[in-house]
Amino acid sequence: MEHLQENKTKVYFIRHGNAEPPIEGRINKNPKLTSVGKKQAESLANELLKLKNSVDKIYASNLSRALETAKIVGKKLEKSRKQRKNLEN
């Protein structure tokens, strides 16, 4: 009998990089990445590259910090990202 290799799906949940703090007295619901956050995203992409073709798709919410993180990672991995307003659906 032939041994069938299982296809396993791995899912990585990744939080966005460091984002701008709110301005005093104002709530910033959609802050952008800081320079530190951009470096964190680059570092993450480098670590994911070590996994050798482990990432097929990148999904991100529509928040600036998440999209920017996904864009940086996707560019490095040469993967497009899929934007979703509501990741629950």
N, CA, C and O of each residue as an XYZ file, in Angstrom:
356
protein
N       0.847     -1.183      0.000
C       0.000      0.000      0.000
C       0.891      1.244      0.000
O       1.880      1.331      0.728
N       0.512      2.171     -0.819
C       1.281      3.404     -0.935
C       1.064      4.299      0.283
O      -0.051      4.443      0.783
N       2.151      4.888      0.737
C       2.047      5.826      1.859
C       1.689      7.206      1.308
O       2.422      7.758      0.487
N       0.587      7.752      1.751
C       0.158      9.074      1.302
C       0.697     10.142      2.236
O       0.553     10.053      3.455
N       1.311     11.137      1.655
C       1.831     12.239      2.454
C       0.692     13.208      2.761
O      -0.058     13.611      1.872
N       0.583     13.567      4.020
C      -0.469     14.495      4.428
C      -0.101     15.911      4.014
O       1.054     16.324      4.121
N      -1.090     16.641      3.543
C      -0.909     18.066      3.291
C      -1.338     18.807      4.540
O      -2.501     18.755      4.940
N      -0.410     19.480      5.139
C      -0.721     20.211      6.361
C      -0.680     21.707      6.081
O       0.186     22.204      5.361
N      -1.624     22.395      6.659
C      -1.668     23.840      6.543
C      -1.145     24.444      7.826
O      -1.580     24.084      8.920
N      -0.210     25.363      7.685
C       0.299     26.098      8.840
C      -0.232     27.517      8.752
O      -0.237     28.124      7.681
N      -0.673     28.034      9.873
C      -1.178     29.397      9.932
C      -0.329     30.165     10.938
O      -0.171     29.741     12.083
N       0.209     31.284     10.505
C       0.998     32.146     11.383
C       0.182     33.405     11.647
O      -0.235     34.089     10.712
N      -0.041     33.705     12.904
C      -0.713     34.943     13.280
C       0.372     35.914     13.725
O       1.142     35.627     14.642
N       0.420     37.044     13.076
C       1.494     38.002     13.325
C       0.887     39.353     13.638
O      -0.013     39.826     12.944
N       1.386     39.954     14.676
C       0.922     41.285     15.057
C       1.725     42.330     14.285
O       2.895     42.118     13.963
N       1.098     43.430     14.001
C       1.761     44.529     13.290
C       2.957     45.052     14.086
O       3.097     44.777     15.278
N       3.796     45.797     13.415
C       4.944     46.420     14.066
C       4.515     47.591     14.943
O       3.339     47.950     14.994
N       5.475     48.170     15.622
C       5.252     49.302     16.519
C       4.578     50.443     15.747
O       5.004     50.803     14.650
N       3.520     51.002     16.340
C       2.761     52.067     15.680
C       2.859     53.373     16.468
O       3.221     53.387     17.645
N       2.529     54.456     15.790
C       2.574     55.789     16.396
C       1.649     55.854     17.605
O       0.527     55.349     17.563
N       2.121     56.478     18.684
C       1.250     56.633     19.858
C       0.186     57.707     19.584
O       0.362     58.560     18.714
N      -0.904     57.653     20.328
C      -1.933     58.690     20.132
C      -1.413     60.055     20.590
O      -0.605     60.155     21.513
N      -1.891     61.081     19.930
C      -1.551     62.448     20.321
C      -2.372     62.767     21.560
O      -3.542     62.397     21.653
N      -1.757     63.452     22.504
C      -2.426     63.739     23.773
C      -3.790     64.390     23.542
O      -3.916     65.370     22.808
N      -4.797     63.823     24.184
C      -6.146     64.344     24.097
C      -6.921     63.853     22.877
O      -8.097     64.179     22.714
N      -6.262     63.070     22.018
C      -6.938     62.559     20.820
C      -6.746     61.051     20.733
O      -5.731     60.514     21.178
N      -7.712     60.392     20.166
C      -7.610     58.955     19.954
C      -7.238     58.729     18.492
O      -7.912     59.216     17.584
N      -6.175     57.998     18.282
C      -5.756     57.678     16.923
C      -6.132     56.228     16.651
O      -5.421     55.310     17.060
N      -7.236     56.024     15.968
C      -7.753     54.670     15.734
C      -7.007     53.925     14.627
O      -7.122     52.705     14.509
N      -6.250     54.654     13.826
C      -5.585     54.018     12.699
C      -4.157     54.545     12.533
O      -3.826     55.130     11.502
N      -3.312     54.336     13.551
C      -1.943     54.871     13.474
C      -1.085     54.120     12.463
O      -1.341     52.957     12.153
N      -0.071     54.799     11.960
C       0.867     54.203     11.011
C       2.054     53.625     11.778
O       2.250     53.913     12.959
N       2.840     52.808     11.085
C       4.034     52.245     11.701
C       5.073     53.332     11.954
O       5.191     54.289     11.189
N       5.814     53.168     13.030
C       6.958     54.030     13.297
C       8.156     53.451     12.545
O       8.054     52.389     11.930
N       9.284     54.147     12.596
C      10.496     53.603     11.962
C      10.895     52.290     12.637
O      11.412     51.384     11.985
N      10.653     52.192     13.941
C      10.927     50.939     14.668
C      10.004     49.838     14.154
O      10.446     48.709     13.940
N       8.737     50.154     13.956
C       7.772     49.185     13.450
C       8.134     48.684     12.063
O       7.937     47.509     11.756
N       8.666     49.569     11.218
C       9.095     49.176      9.879
C      10.292     48.223      9.957
O      10.378     47.255      9.201
N      11.206     48.508     10.874
C      12.364     47.624     11.067
C      11.912     46.268     11.617
O      12.467     45.232     11.253
N      10.904     46.278     12.495
C      10.364     45.024     13.026
C       9.759     44.185     11.900
O       9.946     42.969     11.860
N       9.042     44.828     10.995
C       8.433     44.115      9.870
C       9.521     43.534      8.957
O       9.384     42.408      8.479
N      10.581     44.277      8.715
C      11.709     43.779      7.912
C      12.344     42.565      8.581
O      12.654     41.571      7.925
N      12.531     42.661      9.892
C      13.119     41.553     10.651
C      12.226     40.318     10.582
O      12.713     39.200     10.412
N      10.932     40.522     10.715
C       9.970     39.428     10.602
C      10.068     38.770      9.227
O      10.088     37.544      9.120
N      10.129     39.582      8.190
C      10.226     39.053      6.829
C      11.487     38.204      6.673
O      11.450     37.144      6.048
N      12.588     38.663      7.232
C      13.840     37.900      7.160
C      13.712     36.552      7.862
O      14.233     35.546      7.382
N      13.015     36.536      8.999
C      12.798     35.273      9.718
C      11.890     34.335      8.914
O      12.127     33.128      8.864
N      10.867     34.887      8.296
C       9.956     34.069      7.486
C      10.657     33.506      6.246
O      10.327     32.412      5.788
N      11.612     34.245      5.711
C      12.383     33.745      4.570
C      13.139     32.471      4.923
O      13.339     31.605      4.072
N      13.551     32.362      6.163
C      14.290     31.178      6.622
C      13.415     29.926      6.615
O      13.934     28.810      6.630
N      12.091     30.101      6.592
C      11.175     28.964      6.620
C      11.023     28.307      5.253
O      10.326     27.300      5.132
N      11.650     28.847      4.242
C      11.693     28.262      2.897
C      10.312     27.913      2.334
O       9.829     26.793      2.501
N       9.700     28.861      1.683
C       8.411     28.662      0.998
C       7.283     28.229      1.921
O       6.350     27.549      1.494
N       7.369     28.616      3.164
C       6.337     28.240      4.117
C       5.120     29.167      4.046
O       4.047     28.821      4.541
N       5.282     30.335      3.439
C       4.196     31.305      3.376
C       3.652     31.369      1.956
O       4.377     31.688      1.014
N       2.364     31.061      1.818
C       1.711     31.121      0.508
C       0.879     32.381      0.332
O       0.811     32.946     -0.760
N       0.251     32.811      1.408
C      -0.647     33.963      1.341
C      -0.457     34.823      2.578
O      -0.082     34.342      3.647
N      -0.728     36.109      2.400
C      -0.668     37.051      3.515
C      -2.005     37.783      3.553
O      -2.427     38.382      2.565
N      -2.652     37.726      4.690
C      -3.911     38.445      4.898
C      -3.678     39.530      5.943
O      -2.919     39.333      6.892
N      -4.323     40.660      5.767
C      -4.188     41.757      6.728
C      -5.521     42.490      6.856
O      -6.319     42.519      5.919
N      -5.744     43.073      8.012
C      -6.934     43.911      8.186
C      -6.715     45.201      7.401
O      -5.650     45.397      6.816
N      -7.692     46.061      7.384
C      -7.588     47.309      6.628
C      -6.970     48.451      7.443
O      -6.981     49.596      6.992
N      -6.443     48.165      8.613
C      -5.786     49.203      9.408
C      -4.399     49.506      8.841
O      -3.690     48.604      8.395
N      -4.028     50.772      8.863
C      -2.757     51.206      8.279
C      -1.570     50.404      8.772
O      -0.745     49.961      7.973
N      -1.474     50.212     10.072
C      -0.312     49.520     10.642
C      -0.248     48.057     10.189
O       0.839     47.527      9.957
N      -1.399     47.410     10.064
C      -1.430     46.018      9.606
C      -1.102     45.929      8.119
O      -0.343     45.056      7.699
N      -1.674     46.835      7.323
C      -1.412     46.833      5.887
C       0.051     47.125      5.587
O       0.652     46.500      4.714
N       0.613     48.072      6.312
C       2.010     48.429      6.087
C       2.939     47.278      6.470
O       3.912     47.005      5.768
N       2.642     46.606      7.580
C       3.429     45.441      7.987
C       3.335     44.359      6.917
O       4.349     43.784      6.521
N       2.119     44.083      6.449
C       1.909     43.057      5.424
C       2.607     43.427      4.113
O       3.145     42.558      3.427
N       2.596     44.695      3.774
C       3.244     45.155      2.542
C       4.754     44.924      2.610
O       5.353     44.437      1.651
N       5.365     45.270      3.737
C       6.806     45.095      3.910
C       7.174     43.612      3.856
O       8.125     43.225      3.177
N       6.423     42.802      4.566
C       6.687     41.359      4.595
C       6.434     40.755      3.211
O       7.246     39.973      2.717
N       5.322     41.112      2.595
C       4.976     40.576      1.283
C       5.997     40.923      0.217
O       6.319     40.092     -0.632
N       6.502     42.135      0.254
C       7.507     42.551     -0.735
C       8.766     41.700     -0.595
O       9.329     41.237     -1.587
N       9.194     41.503      0.630
C      10.412     40.721      0.876
C      10.216     39.253      0.470
O      11.132     38.624     -0.060
N       9.024     38.718      0.721
C       8.736     37.315      0.399
C       8.225     37.130     -1.028
O       7.990     36.011     -1.484
N       8.060     38.268     -1.726
C       7.509     38.256     -3.081
C       6.126     37.608     -3.115
O       5.826     36.794     -3.989
N       5.297     37.982     -2.152
C       3.916     37.496     -2.044
C       2.977     38.696     -2.022
O       3.281     39.725     -1.418
N       1.847     38.555     -2.678
C       0.855     39.618     -2.605
C       0.046     39.444     -1.328
O      -0.011     38.356     -0.757
N      -0.565     40.511     -0.899
C      -1.361     40.442      0.323
C      -2.826     40.608     -0.026
O      -3.180     41.217     -1.035
N      -3.666     40.056      0.826
C      -5.108     40.170      0.629
C      -5.649     40.998      1.794
O      -5.459     40.663      2.963
N      -6.324     42.080      1.440
C      -6.873     42.969      2.447
C      -8.303     42.560      2.747
O      -9.093     42.309      1.837
N      -8.625     42.496      4.023
C      -9.991     42.163      4.433
C     -10.455     43.173      5.452
O      -9.743     43.458      6.416
N     -11.637     43.718      5.254
C     -12.207     44.632      6.247
C     -12.553     43.895      7.524
O     -12.310     44.386      8.626
N     -13.117     42.724      7.365
C     -13.569     41.966      8.512
C     -12.982     40.553      8.401
O     -13.463     39.739      7.613
N     -11.964     40.274      9.175
C     -11.290     38.984      9.078
C     -12.108     37.852      9.672
O     -11.693     36.695      9.605
N     -13.255     38.157     10.247
C     -14.099     37.108     10.833
C     -14.878     36.359      9.761
O     -15.319     35.235     10.002
N     -15.059     36.947      8.587
C     -15.850     36.316      7.515
C     -14.962     35.658      6.491
O     -15.459     35.081      5.523
